[in-house]
């Protein structure tokens, strides 16, 4: 019998979590060890020849601290055109309130974790998010719910159900370990879809080095990365090799960032190259060709990879017009099919707790290319977001 992924199929987990959040929320009114903050965001995506997409996201972040212990939960209530669920997560903490033809209203606990934190040890259990790797745009070492390279709002990554620990040493090195539990397509908990990883971080004067060993979806991964200050700029790189049926597949990223002053304004920029070991080099993204590349399509469907090609270049420059207003121009280029995407982003803090994001995406490329449009020409789009924080 096929497993039912709804919250009702696992009522004690989901319902208990929501009751816990409500209980903790009520205690914040009287307890000084509680902290409550959050945001309310409205965003609209306007695309040629399509109806505007409107999304509302409200988030309450609640935490309680006592000595070395902390309990944290993030509650979300949102309206979105995307289907957001916990079908493959260990715990089902998402519930649809209303599902229409174009939009869904749902609420969820995107964070729910217990943390022990001492001077040299951190231990965290529950739904949380971590970010590894040195990529600024493309990040092969961050295979736990990474951001889409063209994502505009990068404030919160989607949480996963995991065990996380970190040990810091007297020489400032640290060792991190993580286990992520998941469910397969039948809803069963199995090690075939889980992840276990360790990363050792080394400080050497002006250099930082990372060593990573992992087993992710039953595949072995070896990683190496580093950060160095060279000639006034910061250089970062990661190399990640994954053992698949045909051997080892390697992905890598290399970037350099630099800051300067021009025209009396603070400016910064970076240039990044990404080699996607699972990508398609000949620019043929037809259904027939994609189905022959299971390693690529599996990673795209899991949300840990967003690129179909093999070689990419990203260049970005930011100017600080005022301390509260940043303008960023980023160019994403697929080096295999010569398609590109230009993104213009304005980030303006209107008031202390009010922020406006405006982004224009301008794709270019022949039909059938990644940014030009695999099935047809890709349209320009305008992204607007107004966020209120409290």
C-alpha positions, 0 to 999 in steps of 0.5 A: 500500500502506498504511503500517505505523506500527509500530516494526518499520516504522522499526526503525533509528529506534526501536531505535537510540533505545532502545539509546542510552538503555540505553547512556547509562543504563549510563554514569551509574554511572561518569560525573559529568556524567550526571544520572538522576531519575524517578518512579513513579506509580499513579493510579485513576479511579473513575466511577459505573457503570464499572469503575475505571481503573488506570494505572501510569506509570514514568519515567526522565529521563536527561541528559548535559551537557558544556560547552555541549552536553546530551543528554536522554532520558525513558524511560516504561514504563506501563500505560494504558487509552488508546491511546498511539502515534506514528502521526503523529509523525515518529519512532516511539519507542513500542512496545506490549508487551502489548495487552489488552481494557481495558489496554495495556502499552507503553514509549516515549521521550517525550523524546530531544533534543540541545541547544546552549546558550550565553549568548544562543543555544539550539538543540534537536533531537529529541523535546521539548515547548514551551509558548507562550501566556498562558492559565492554563486554555484556551490557544489559542496553545499548539497543540503538544500542549496540556493538556486544561483539566480535566487534573489531572496537568500535570507532562509534556506529550507530546513532539513531534519538532521543531527549536527555537531561541531567541535572547536579546537584550541588552535581555532580548527573545527570538526563538523559532522551531520546526519540527515534523515529522509524518506524515499518515494514510498515514504519509508525511512531508509539509509539509501536516501539519507546523508552523513558527512564530516568536514574538518576546517583548518586555519593556517595564517592567511589560508583556510582549508576544508576537508570533506568526507560524505555518503549522500544518497548511498554515494561516496563523496570526497571534497577539498576546499580553501580560502586565501588572500592574494594580492588584496583579493580573496580567492575561494575554491572547492573540488568535490568528487562523487563515486557513481556507477561509471566511476568518480565524477568531479565538480569544482568552483573557483572564484575571486572577490575584491572591494574598492572605492570609486567615485566616492562609493564603496564597490565590490565584485567577484568572478566565479567559474563553475564546472558541473561534473554532472552537466551536459557539455554539448548543449542538448537538453532534450527530454531524450538526452536528459533521461539518459543522464540520471545522475543529473536529473536526480540532483535537479529533482532533489533541489541540490543542483540547478544547472544543466550545462557543464561549464559556467561563468558568473560575474557580479559587481555591487555599488553602495549608492548610500549605506542603505541602498545597494545596486548589484549587476550579475551576469550568468553565462553558460559557456557550453551553449553561449546563453546568458542571464543578466540580473539587475538587483536593487536592495533598499532599506526604506526604514529600519525595519522595511526593505524593498527588493527589485530585480530585473532578469534579462535572459539571452540565447537561442531557442533550446539553450538553457537561458534562452529557453529550452522549449521556447524563448525565455521571457524577461521577468521583474521581481518585487519584494517588500519585507517588514521585520519585527 
